[in-house]
């Protein structure tokens, strides 16, 4: 009953080629995870030291003031 449907690979071919992950891939994932784990807190600390989180409501008021100034 072959009438042009999708061709499937034999099961042993699919599991051998598609499911195997090289150990080098694990190393790349581990290194990327460590970099993200270190960079994110560093950026948070940098933003905190620069005062980015002190008054988060101020930006919207400055935008409204600038818009009113430009309207005149």
Short mmCIF file of the C-alpha atoms (twelve columns), coordinates in Angstrom:
data_MODEL
# 
_entry.id   MODEL 
# 
loop_
_atom_site.group_PDB 
_atom_site.id 
_atom_site.type_symbol 
_atom_site.label_atom_id 
_atom_site.label_alt_id 
_atom_site.label_comp_id 
_atom_site.label_asym_id 
_atom_site.label_seq_id 
_atom_site.Cartn_x 
_atom_site.Cartn_y 
_atom_site.Cartn_z 
_atom_site.pdbx_PDB_model_num 
ATOM 1  C CA . UNK A 1  0.000  0.000  0.000  1 
ATOM 2  C CA . UNK A 2  2.595  2.503  -1.119 1 
ATOM 3  C CA . UNK A 3  0.789  5.443  -2.639 1 
ATOM 4  C CA . UNK A 4  3.336  8.211  -2.305 1 
ATOM 5  C CA . UNK A 5  3.053  8.844  1.440  1 
ATOM 6  C CA . UNK A 6  5.963  10.133 3.503  1 
ATOM 7  C CA . UNK A 7  8.981  7.867  3.534  1 
ATOM 8  C CA . UNK A 8  10.083 6.841  6.983  1 
ATOM 9  C CA . UNK A 9  13.574 5.708  7.858  1 
ATOM 10 C CA . UNK A 10 13.927 2.347  9.558  1 
ATOM 11 C CA . UNK A 11 13.791 2.664  13.330 1 
ATOM 12 C CA . UNK A 12 17.405 1.582  13.886 1 
ATOM 13 C CA . UNK A 13 18.643 4.323  11.515 1 
ATOM 14 C CA . UNK A 14 16.604 7.012  13.286 1 
ATOM 15 C CA . UNK A 15 17.829 6.115  16.759 1 
ATOM 16 C CA . UNK A 16 21.470 5.774  15.721 1 
ATOM 17 C CA . UNK A 17 21.797 9.065  13.872 1 
ATOM 18 C CA . UNK A 18 19.206 11.404 15.372 1 
ATOM 19 C CA . UNK A 19 19.376 10.547 19.053 1 
ATOM 20 C CA . UNK A 20 23.134 10.441 19.599 1 
ATOM 21 C CA . UNK A 21 24.719 13.516 21.141 1 
ATOM 22 C CA . UNK A 22 28.441 13.967 20.958 1 
ATOM 23 C CA . UNK A 23 30.199 14.552 24.311 1 
ATOM 24 C CA . UNK A 24 31.625 17.767 22.839 1 
ATOM 25 C CA . UNK A 25 28.048 19.045 22.610 1 
ATOM 26 C CA . UNK A 26 27.653 18.571 26.344 1 
ATOM 27 C CA . UNK A 27 30.835 20.564 26.899 1 
ATOM 28 C CA . UNK A 28 29.563 23.428 24.736 1 
ATOM 29 C CA . UNK A 29 26.240 23.463 26.593 1 
ATOM 30 C CA . UNK A 30 28.048 23.411 29.948 1 
ATOM 31 C CA . UNK A 31 30.362 26.287 28.998 1 
ATOM 32 C CA . UNK A 32 27.454 28.365 27.646 1 
ATOM 33 C CA . UNK A 33 25.468 27.745 30.829 1 
ATOM 34 C CA . UNK A 34 28.370 28.808 33.031 1 
ATOM 35 C CA . UNK A 35 28.884 31.973 30.984 1 
ATOM 36 C CA . UNK A 36 25.201 32.867 31.299 1 
ATOM 37 C CA . UNK A 37 25.289 32.043 35.010 1 
ATOM 38 C CA . UNK A 38 28.188 34.463 35.504 1 
ATOM 39 C CA . UNK A 39 27.174 37.245 33.100 1 
ATOM 40 C CA . UNK A 40 23.568 37.710 34.263 1 
ATOM 41 C CA . UNK A 41 24.407 38.450 37.942 1 
ATOM 42 C CA . UNK A 42 27.305 40.654 36.816 1 
ATOM 43 C CA . UNK A 43 24.938 42.731 34.658 1 
ATOM 44 C CA . UNK A 44 22.423 42.960 37.488 1 
ATOM 45 C CA . UNK A 45 25.136 44.140 39.874 1 
ATOM 46 C CA . UNK A 46 26.408 46.670 37.330 1 
ATOM 47 C CA . UNK A 47 22.898 48.066 36.845 1 
ATOM 48 C CA . UNK A 48 22.335 48.269 40.584 1 
ATOM 49 C CA . UNK A 49 25.641 50.116 41.129 1 
ATOM 50 C CA . UNK A 50 24.799 52.564 38.312 1 
ATOM 51 C CA . UNK A 51 21.430 53.325 39.905 1 
ATOM 52 C CA . UNK A 52 19.280 51.806 37.175 1 
ATOM 53 C CA . UNK A 53 16.806 50.363 39.692 1 
ATOM 54 C CA . UNK A 54 16.498 53.321 42.084 1 
ATOM 55 C CA . UNK A 55 13.567 55.164 40.496 1 
ATOM 56 C CA . UNK A 56 12.013 53.122 37.738 1 
ATOM 57 C CA . UNK A 57 8.974  55.414 37.534 1 
ATOM 58 C CA . UNK A 58 11.024 58.505 36.647 1 
ATOM 59 C CA . UNK A 59 11.465 57.587 32.973 1 
ATOM 60 C CA . UNK A 60 7.775  57.813 32.115 1 
ATOM 61 C CA . UNK A 61 7.463  61.243 33.734 1 
ATOM 62 C CA . UNK A 62 10.496 62.521 31.828 1 
ATOM 63 C CA . UNK A 63 8.967  61.244 28.567 1 
ATOM 64 C CA . UNK A 64 5.708  63.100 29.284 1 
ATOM 65 C CA . UNK A 65 7.624  66.291 30.117 1 
ATOM 66 C CA . UNK A 66 9.701  66.030 26.948 1 
ATOM 67 C CA . UNK A 67 6.585  65.451 24.875 1 
ATOM 68 C CA . UNK A 68 4.911  68.524 26.360 1 
ATOM 69 C CA . UNK A 69 8.021  70.624 25.694 1 
ATOM 70 C CA . UNK A 70 8.183  69.498 22.066 1 
ATOM 71 C CA . UNK A 71 4.456  70.170 21.547 1 
ATOM 72 C CA . UNK A 72 4.864  73.924 22.123 1 
# 
